[in-house]
Amino acid sequence: MIAIRTLRSTRSWLGSERPSNGTCGVPHDPSRNPPALAVGRFNNLSDITIDHGYSALCGYTQQDLETVFAPELEGLDVEEIRRWYNGYSWTGESVYNPFDVLLLFQKRQFRPWWFETGTPTFLVDVLTQRGYFTPDLAYRQTSLELLSTFNVEQINSDALLFQTGYLTIHQVEEPLTGYWVYTLGYPNHEVETSLNAALLIGYGVDGQRAFANRLRLLQLLDAGDCAGLHALFDAFFASIPSDWFRNNPIARYEGYYASIFYSYFAALGLDIVLEDASRHGRLDMSVRFRGRVYLFEFKVLELEPDGRALEQIKTRGYADKYRAGGEPIHLIGVEFSRERRAVVGFEVETLD
């Protein structure tokens, strides 16, 4: 395996290049191997990856954008630049992806410039093989030990996503002295939309069909057409070949159907809240879009009685927190069947 051969070569080279004072500070960009594993015998390293003082080392800060690049900002929305390309954080000030910023200024278009430089096929393959529940991408909690582990022969999913730049640190907590909890999530709009679009293909959806479905989803949400959403949700799974289901064990995981569903919405970069909390419990997903609120609850038919999804939204009062806004609220219960590989229940109630 190329990665293992490279790892051994790196260890050998660094093992012969020990500095005279026996110490070395090693920063890292999102795609590097952690030094502790990469160099093995090369001891006394000071890893400054999760170090507040060096957090802005590998990107442009907001001040950089507004001062150094001030002449380039004419005609561009600064808040939109932040939403698309800022957000990479290593416990300090968040930074912009330099590659994105420079190409934005050159081309004058918002596009996933960094993502387009290379589709993360290896990453998608690993997540698919492990049956990764894609809604978890928006919120992951882990330890520094796991983030710092990058064994090329058995890669931890959170470490892989963090090291490759698809997740970043949103929050750091110390609930007990010396016990650190790191909350990860998407760094920005570019990564959220592009990664979920790639995962849809990895999870069996034809690329062109996935694009057409996303475009249709946008139109239906804009129109508040819930009947059309039902037909589209059926199409989400009908477009996946039967051979794919038979040959990929991920389709047998309980979270597979919800992952497909979620990734369609996330690939559009919509205003999504997962596990939306109320005083009665947690709703699976809420979406706000152009003056409308959509509340979704998902159930797997083999595990829940028919009609339970919509019933739960209503009995637990998930809509109560949204009533004061005066927007139409669509309560949507969606039920999947693993046996039939399809949406088998779709109930809607709209509150004006």
C-alpha positions in Angstrom: 0.0 0.0 0.0 1.4 3.4 -1.0 0.4 5.1 2.2 2.3 2.5 4.3 5.4 2.7 2.2 5.3 6.5 2.4 4.9 6.3 6.2 8.0 4.1 6.6 10.1 6.3 4.3 9.1 9.4 6.4 10.0 7.6 9.6 13.4 6.7 8.2 14.2 10.1 6.9 13.1 12.0 10.0 14.8 9.5 12.2 18.1 10.6 10.7 17.3 14.3 10.9 16.9 14.8 14.6 17.6 18.4 15.5 20.5 19.2 17.9 18.4 20.5 20.7 16.1 17.4 20.6 12.9 19.3 20.1 10.8 20.4 17.2 7.5 22.2 16.8 5.3 20.6 14.1 2.3 22.4 12.7 -0.1 20.6 10.4 -2.5 21.4 7.6 -5.8 19.5 7.3 -4.3 16.8 5.1 -1.1 15.8 7.0 -0.4 12.7 9.1 0.1 13.4 12.8 3.8 13.6 13.6 3.7 11.1 16.5 2.7 8.3 14.2 4.5 9.6 11.1 7.9 9.7 12.6 7.9 7.0 15.3 11.4 7.2 16.7 11.5 11.0 16.2 10.7 12.0 19.9 10.1 15.3 21.8 7.9 16.8 19.2 5.7 19.7 20.2 2.5 19.3 18.1 1.0 22.7 17.7 -2.1 21.5 15.7 -4.5 22.2 18.6 -2.7 25.2 19.9 -4.5 28.6 20.3 -1.4 30.6 19.6 -0.9 29.0 16.2 -4.5 28.7 15.1 -4.2 31.2 12.2 -1.0 29.7 10.8 -2.5 27.9 7.9 -5.1 30.3 6.6 -6.3 33.9 6.1 -8.0 35.6 9.0 -11.0 38.0 8.8 -8.6 40.9 9.3 -6.4 39.6 6.4 -9.4 39.5 4.2 -10.6 43.0 5.0 -7.2 44.7 4.9 -4.7 42.9 2.8 -7.3 41.9 0.2 -9.5 45.0 0.6 -9.0 46.0 -3.1 -10.3 42.6 -4.2 -13.6 42.9 -2.3 -15.4 45.3 -4.6 -18.6 43.7 -5.9 -18.4 40.8 -3.5 -20.5 40.1 -0.4 -18.1 39.8 2.6 -20.7 37.8 4.6 -21.2 35.4 1.8 -17.4 34.9 1.5 -17.3 34.1 5.2 -20.2 31.7 4.9 -18.6 29.8 1.9 -14.9 29.7 2.9 -14.3 30.7 6.5 -14.7 28.4 9.5 -11.5 26.3 9.8 -10.7 26.3 13.5 -7.9 24.8 15.7 -9.3 26.2 19.0 -8.3 29.8 18.1 -9.4 32.3 15.5 -11.1 30.7 12.6 -9.5 31.1 9.1 -10.3 31.1 5.4 -9.1 28.4 3.0 -6.5 30.4 1.0 -7.0 28.4 -2.1 -10.7 29.3 -2.2 -10.1 33.0 -1.5 -7.5 33.4 -4.2 -9.6 31.7 -6.8 -12.7 33.6 -5.8 -10.8 36.9 -6.3 -9.5 35.7 -9.7 -12.7 34.2 -11.1 -15.3 36.4 -9.2 -17.6 33.4 -8.7 -18.7 31.5 -5.6 -17.9 27.9 -6.3 -16.4 25.0 -4.3 -12.9 25.7 -5.6 -11.0 23.6 -3.1 -13.3 20.7 -3.3 -13.2 20.7 -7.1 -9.4 20.2 -7.1 -9.9 16.5 -6.3 -13.0 14.4 -5.4 -12.3 12.6 -2.1 -12.9 9.1 -3.5 -11.0 7.4 -0.7 -12.9 9.3 2.0 -16.3 8.5 0.4 -15.3 4.8 0.0 -14.3 4.5 3.7 -17.5 6.2 5.0 -19.6 4.1 2.7 -18.0 0.8 3.8 -18.5 1.7 7.4 -22.2 2.7 7.0 -21.5 6.2 8.2 -24.7 8.1 9.3 -24.3 11.3 7.4 -26.4 13.5 9.7 -23.6 12.9 12.3 -21.3 15.1 10.1 -23.0 18.2 11.4 -22.2 17.3 15.1 -19.5 15.0 16.3 -18.0 14.8 19.8 -14.6 13.2 20.2 -11.3 13.3 22.2 -7.9 14.7 21.3 -6.5 11.2 21.4 -8.8 10.1 18.7 -8.2 13.2 16.6 -4.5 12.7 16.9 -4.7 9.0 15.8 -4.1 8.4 12.1 -3.3 4.7 11.6 -3.3 4.3 7.8 -4.2 0.6 8.3 -7.2 1.3 10.5 -8.3 4.9 10.1 -10.8 6.4 12.7 -13.6 8.1 10.8 -13.5 11.3 12.9 -9.7 11.5 12.6 -9.9 11.0 8.9 -12.6 13.7 8.4 -10.7 16.1 10.7 -7.3 15.5 9.2 -8.5 15.9 5.6 -10.3 19.2 6.4 -14.0 18.1 6.0 -14.7 18.6 9.7 -13.3 21.3 12.0 -13.5 22.1 15.7 -16.6 24.1 16.8 -16.2 23.9 20.5 -13.8 22.7 23.2 -15.0 21.7 26.7 -13.3 20.5 29.9 -16.1 18.9 32.0 -13.5 17.4 34.3 -9.9 18.6 34.9 -7.7 17.3 32.1 -10.7 15.6 30.3 -11.2 17.4 27.0 -14.2 17.1 24.7 -14.0 18.4 21.1 -17.1 19.1 19.1 -16.6 18.8 15.4 -18.8 20.0 12.5 -18.6 21.3 8.9 -16.2 24.3 8.6 -18.4 26.1 6.0 -20.9 26.0 3.2 -18.5 24.7 0.6 -17.6 21.6 2.5 -21.2 20.8 3.7 -22.7 21.0 0.2 -19.9 19.4 -1.7 -19.2 16.5 0.7 -22.9 15.5 0.9 -23.2 15.7 -2.9 -20.2 13.3 -3.2 -21.6 11.0 -0.5 -24.9 10.7 -2.4 -23.0 9.2 -5.3 -21.0 6.9 -2.9 -24.3 5.7 -1.4 -25.6 4.5 -4.7 -27.3 7.5 -6.4 -26.4 8.3 -10.0 -24.6 11.7 -10.2 -26.8 13.2 -12.9 -30.0 11.9 -11.2 -28.8 13.3 -7.8 -28.3 16.7 -9.4 -31.8 16.7 -11.0 -33.4 15.6 -7.7 -31.7 18.4 -5.8 -32.9 21.0 -8.3 -36.4 19.6 -8.0 -36.2 19.6 -4.2 -35.3 23.3 -4.3 -38.3 24.1 -6.5 -40.8 22.1 -4.4 -39.6 23.6 -1.1 -39.9 27.1 -2.6 -43.5 26.3 -3.7 -44.4 24.5 -0.5 -45.5 21.6 -2.6 -45.7 18.7 -0.1 -47.4 16.3 -2.6 -44.5 16.9 -4.9 -42.1 16.2 -2.1 -43.7 12.8 -1.6 -43.1 11.9 -5.2 -39.6 13.2 -5.1 -38.7 11.2 -2.0 -39.9 8.1 -3.7 -37.6 9.0 -6.6 -34.6 9.4 -4.2 -34.6 5.6 -3.7 -36.1 4.4 -6.9 -33.1 5.7 -8.8 -30.7 3.5 -6.9 -30.1 0.2 -8.9 -31.2 -3.1 -7.3 -27.7 -4.5 -7.9 -26.3 -1.7 -5.7 -28.5 -2.7 -2.8 -27.5 -6.4 -3.1 -23.8 -5.7 -3.3 -23.4 -3.0 -0.6 -24.1 -3.9 3.0 -24.6 -0.2 3.9 -28.2 -0.5 2.6 -29.0 -2.9 5.5 -28.1 -0.3 8.1 -31.0 1.4 9.8 -29.6 4.9 9.2 -29.0 4.4 5.5 -32.4 5.9 4.3 -32.2 8.8 6.7 -28.6 9.5 5.5 -29.8 9.7 1.8 -32.6 11.9 2.8 -30.5 14.2 4.9 -27.6 14.5 2.3 -30.0 15.7 -0.4 -31.0 18.7 1.9 -27.4 19.3 3.1 -26.1 19.2 -0.4 -28.2 22.3 -1.1 -26.8 24.1 2.0 -30.2 24.7 3.5 -30.9 26.0 7.0 -31.1 22.6 8.7 -31.3 21.8 12.4 -30.8 18.1 13.4 -32.2 16.7 16.6 -34.1 20.0 17.0 -34.8 20.2 20.7 -38.1 21.2 22.4 -39.4 20.7 25.9 -41.0 17.5 24.8 -38.1 15.8 23.0 -36.1 16.0 19.8 -37.3 16.3 16.3 -35.2 14.5 13.7 -34.8 17.5 11.3 -36.2 21.0 10.8 -35.7 23.0 7.7 -36.4 26.7 7.2 -36.6 28.0 3.7 -38.0 31.2 2.2 -40.7 31.9 4.8 -41.7 28.2 5.4 -40.8 25.7 8.1 -40.6 22.0 7.4 -40.5 19.6 10.4 -39.5 16.0 9.6 -39.6 12.8 11.6 -38.3 9.6 10.2 -39.2 6.0 11.1 -38.2 2.6 9.8 -41.3 0.6 9.2 -39.9 -2.7 10.5 -39.1 -1.0 13.9 -42.1 1.3 14.4 -46.0 1.1 13.9 -47.5 2.6 10.8 -48.2 6.3 11.1 -46.0 6.8 14.1 -43.8 9.5 12.5 -46.4 12.2 12.1 -48.1 11.2 15.3 -44.9 11.9 17.2 -44.5 15.4 15.7 -48.0 16.3 16.8 -48.2 14.6 20.3 -44.9 16.1 21.3 -45.7 19.6 20.1 -42.6 20.0 18.0 -44.3 22.8 16.1 -45.0 24.9 19.2 -41.7 26.8 19.2 -42.3 27.9 15.6 -45.9 29.2 15.9 -45.0 32.7 16.9 -43.1 33.3 13.7 -46.3 33.4 11.7 -44.8 31.2 8.9 -46.6 28.1 7.4 -45.4 25.0 9.2 -45.4 21.7 7.4 -45.4 18.6 9.6 -44.1 15.7 7.6 -43.8 12.1 8.8 -41.6 9.8 6.6 -41.5 6.1 6.9 -39.0 3.8 5.2 -39.0 0.1 4.6 -35.7 -1.8 4.6 -37.4 -4.8 3.0 -39.0 -2.9 0.2 -36.1 -0.4 -0.1 -38.6 2.5 -0.4 -40.6 5.2 1.3 -43.8 3.5 2.3 -45.4 6.2 4.5 -45.6 9.9 3.9 -48.1 12.0 5.9 -48.4 15.7 6.0 -50.2 18.3 8.0 -49.8 22.0 7.4 -50.3 24.7 10.1 -51.0 28.2 8.8 
